[in-house]
Amino acid sequence: MTLISCKECKTEISDQAYNCPKCGVFLRKPKRTRFGKIIKYTFIGFNLLMLFNFVLAFGGNAIIKLTAAVVFWVLGDLILVPMIYITRPEKYK
């Protein structure tokens, strides 16, 4: 762990810090791990796919198709949302 100087108040702080503890200036943005990014983009892709599926369900026997689309969408999000929460950047844990 290296000490660096804050850009604003010139206090020595850790290079691992996200904010200066003295003045609160923002130093760096927390980042997701590679697995966290995969989960995040899987979540986004799944929701876009389900939105597309929901739009296509309007036709013929719409009630059954819409119900199935919504149930599958909710079940998928119930699995993916906790994974998004678990893989968020460290600063927010």
C-alpha positions in Angstrom: 0.0 0.0 0.0 1.5 3.3 -1.2 0.7 6.7 0.2 -0.3 9.4 -2.3 -1.1 13.0 -1.9 -4.7 14.3 -2.1 -5.2 16.6 -5.1 -7.2 19.1 -3.0 -5.9 19.2 0.5 -2.4 17.5 0.0 -3.0 15.1 2.8 -1.2 11.7 2.5 -3.7 8.9 1.9 -3.6 5.3 0.7 -3.6 4.7 -3.0 -6.4 2.2 -2.4 -8.8 4.9 -1.1 -11.9 6.0 -3.1 -12.3 9.4 -1.4 -10.0 11.5 0.7 -11.0 11.0 4.4 -10.2 14.6 5.2 -11.8 16.7 2.4 -13.9 14.0 0.8 -12.7 14.6 -2.8 -13.4 11.8 -5.2 -10.2 9.9 -6.2 -11.2 6.9 -8.2 -14.2 4.9 -9.2 -14.8 1.4 -7.8 -14.9 -1.2 -10.6 -16.7 -4.6 -11.0 -14.7 -7.8 -11.3 -14.8 -9.6 -14.6 -17.4 -12.0 -13.3 -19.4 -9.1 -12.0 -19.3 -7.5 -15.5 -20.5 -10.8 -17.0 -23.4 -11.0 -14.5 -24.3 -7.3 -15.2 -24.4 -7.7 -19.0 -26.3 -11.0 -18.6 -28.9 -9.2 -16.6 -29.2 -6.4 -19.1 -29.3 -8.8 -22.1 -31.9 -11.0 -20.3 -34.2 -8.0 -19.6 -33.9 -6.8 -23.2 -34.7 -10.2 -24.5 -37.7 -10.6 -22.2 -38.9 -7.1 -23.3 -38.7 -8.2 -26.9 -40.5 -11.5 -26.0 -43.2 -9.5 -24.2 -43.8 -7.3 -27.2 -44.0 -10.3 -29.5 -46.5 -12.0 -27.2 -49.3 -9.7 -28.3 -51.3 -11.7 -30.8 -53.6 -14.7 -31.0 -54.0 -16.2 -27.5 -52.4 -13.2 -25.8 -53.4 -13.9 -22.2 -51.5 -17.2 -22.0 -48.4 -15.9 -23.9 -48.3 -12.7 -21.8 -48.7 -14.6 -18.5 -45.9 -17.1 -19.5 -43.6 -14.2 -20.6 -44.1 -12.3 -17.3 -43.7 -15.4 -15.1 -40.5 -16.3 -16.9 -39.3 -12.7 -16.7 -39.9 -12.5 -13.0 -38.3 -15.8 -12.2 -35.2 -14.9 -14.3 -34.9 -11.6 -12.5 -35.3 -13.2 -9.1 -32.2 -15.3 -9.9 -30.1 -12.5 -11.5 -30.8 -9.6 -9.1 -29.1 -11.2 -6.1 -26.2 -12.0 -8.2 -25.9 -8.4 -9.3 -26.1 -7.4 -5.7 -23.3 -9.9 -4.7 -20.9 -8.8 -7.5 -21.2 -5.1 -7.1 -18.0 -3.1 -6.5 -16.4 -3.3 -3.0 -17.1 0.4 -2.1 -20.8 -0.2 -2.1 -20.8 -3.4 0.1 
